[in-house]
Amino acid sequence: MQSCFKLISYLRLPPGHYEVRTLIRNAETGATGLAITPLDVPDFHDASPDLLPPLFIEAADRWLVGEGKRESEDDFDYPLLAGGDRLIPASKPVLPVGQEVPVLLVGRRLPKALAANASFKAVGSEGATYEVEITLGARHSDLSGTERITAHLRPGAMPAGDYELLLTLSGIDGGESVTSSIGVSVIEAW
């Protein structure tokens, strides 16, 4: 049953740091909400590795999905497909303590032989950090050079709350590494 709405839209931006401001208004009640999301657009001509924030996929039937107007036929198709189905990433994942959770890692120019390290940093005054068990799975590349890596996380014993997930991929031989992050909520296992 669809209980939430997601909008898929397209932005063409030069490399740099941006803030995307999203204003939502309920036409029936007049209630509004504003979200400001930082966005880093990498320089795709740069030879250094890039890693998107980890993607936690949600059930597609939970969402009513709207799509913004494409300016031209040159705009890209939806980038996250599996067997022709759209994968819907969570904007703020909810992860149960002690349960394995699938995650999709998307990057470019990643080291050939990978090692992964993940940790949760508590959001708030104490800033406690908790290690997270991560297991890397299958790795696939497409013609554009974009790589998709399946992985599984298992949050260990930690208090429920809001955290920043910090994920680092590095070469086993000690080469370049790349880090990305996403805000998550950790809850008691359901």
C-alpha positions in Angstrom: 0.0 0.0 0.0 1.4 3.4 -1.0 1.7 5.7 1.9 4.4 8.2 0.8 5.4 10.3 -2.2 8.8 10.5 -3.9 9.7 12.9 -6.7 12.3 12.0 -9.2 13.7 15.0 -11.1 16.7 15.9 -13.1 19.5 18.5 -12.5 22.3 19.4 -14.8 25.0 21.1 -12.7 28.7 21.8 -13.2 31.1 20.3 -10.6 30.9 21.9 -7.2 29.1 22.0 -3.8 25.4 22.9 -3.8 22.3 22.9 -1.5 19.1 21.6 -2.9 16.1 23.2 -1.2 12.9 21.3 -1.4 9.6 22.9 -0.3 6.5 20.8 0.1 3.0 22.2 0.5 -0.1 20.2 1.3 -2.8 21.7 -0.9 -5.6 20.6 1.4 -4.2 21.8 4.7 -1.7 24.5 3.7 1.0 22.8 5.8 4.5 23.2 4.4 7.9 21.6 5.0 11.3 22.6 3.9 14.4 20.4 3.5 17.9 21.6 2.7 20.1 18.8 1.3 23.8 19.2 0.6 24.8 18.0 -2.9 28.4 17.5 -4.2 28.7 17.1 -7.9 32.1 15.5 -8.7 34.3 16.4 -11.7 33.9 13.4 -13.9 37.1 14.3 -15.7 39.0 14.0 -12.5 40.8 10.7 -12.1 40.1 10.3 -8.4 37.5 7.8 -7.1 33.9 8.8 -6.5 31.4 7.1 -4.2 27.8 8.1 -3.8 26.2 7.9 -0.3 25.2 4.3 0.4 21.8 3.4 -1.0 19.3 1.5 1.1 16.5 0.2 -1.2 12.9 0.3 0.0 9.9 -1.6 -1.1 8.5 0.0 -4.3 4.9 -0.5 -3.4 5.3 1.8 -0.4 5.8 4.8 -2.6 3.7 6.9 -5.1 6.5 8.1 -7.5 6.2 11.3 -9.5 8.7 12.2 -12.2 9.8 15.7 -13.1 9.7 16.9 -16.7 12.7 16.0 -18.8 14.1 19.0 -20.7 15.3 17.0 -23.6 15.6 13.5 -24.9 19.3 13.7 -24.0 18.4 13.6 -20.3 19.4 10.3 -18.7 17.0 7.5 -18.0 16.3 6.4 -14.4 19.7 5.2 -13.1 18.7 2.5 -10.6 17.1 -0.4 -12.4 17.1 -4.1 -11.6 15.4 -6.4 -14.1 13.5 -3.4 -15.5 12.1 -2.4 -12.1 13.0 0.9 -10.5 14.9 0.6 -7.2 13.7 3.3 -4.7 16.4 4.4 -2.3 15.5 5.6 1.2 16.2 9.3 1.9 16.9 8.5 5.6 17.2 4.8 6.1 15.8 3.1 9.3 18.1 0.3 10.4 17.3 -2.3 13.1 20.1 -3.2 15.6 21.5 -6.6 15.0 19.8 -7.3 11.7 21.5 -7.6 8.4 20.5 -4.9 5.9 21.2 -4.9 2.2 22.9 -1.8 0.8 23.9 -0.7 -2.8 27.2 1.1 -3.3 27.6 3.1 -6.5 30.9 4.7 -7.6 33.4 5.3 -10.3 37.2 4.6 -10.5 37.1 2.5 -7.4 40.2 0.5 -6.4 40.3 -3.0 -8.1 40.6 -5.1 -4.9 38.4 -3.5 -2.2 38.4 -3.4 1.5 35.5 -1.8 3.3 35.2 0.0 6.7 31.9 1.3 8.1 31.0 3.1 11.3 28.1 5.0 12.9 28.8 8.4 14.4 26.1 9.5 16.8 24.4 12.8 16.0 24.3 15.0 19.0 26.6 16.3 21.7 28.4 13.0 22.7 29.5 12.0 19.2 30.1 8.4 20.2 31.2 6.1 17.3 30.2 2.5 16.8 31.8 0.0 14.4 29.5 -1.7 11.9 30.0 -5.1 10.3 30.0 -4.7 6.5 30.3 -7.5 3.9 30.9 -6.7 0.2 29.1 -8.8 -2.4 28.9 -8.8 -6.2 30.5 -6.0 -8.2 29.2 -4.9 -11.7 30.3 -2.1 -14.1 28.3 -0.6 -16.9 29.6 0.9 -20.2 29.8 4.4 -18.6 32.3 3.1 -16.0 29.8 3.3 -13.1 30.2 0.5 -10.7 27.5 -1.0 -8.5 28.5 -3.2 -5.5 26.0 -5.1 -3.4 26.9 -5.2 0.3 25.3 -6.0 3.7 25.5 -4.0 7.0 24.8 -5.3 10.4 24.5 -2.6 13.1 25.9 -4.0 16.3 24.9 -3.2 19.9 24.3 0.6 20.1 21.5 2.8 21.5 18.6 3.6 19.2 18.9 7.1 17.7 20.2 9.2 14.8 23.6 8.5 13.3 25.8 9.4 10.4 26.9 6.3 8.6 30.5 6.7 7.4 31.6 4.2 4.7 35.1 4.0 3.3 36.2 1.8 0.4 40.0 1.4 0.0 42.3 -0.7 -2.0 43.6 -3.8 -0.3 47.1 -2.8 -1.4 46.7 0.5 0.5 46.0 2.6 -2.6 43.5 5.5 -2.8 40.4 5.4 -0.6 37.1 7.1 -0.9 34.5 7.9 1.8 30.8 8.8 1.7 28.1 9.2 4.3 24.4 9.3 4.9 22.2 10.0 7.9 20.4 7.0 9.3 18.1 6.2 12.2 18.9 3.1 14.3 16.0 1.4 16.0 15.5 -1.6 18.3 15.1 -4.8 16.1 11.5 -5.4 15.0 
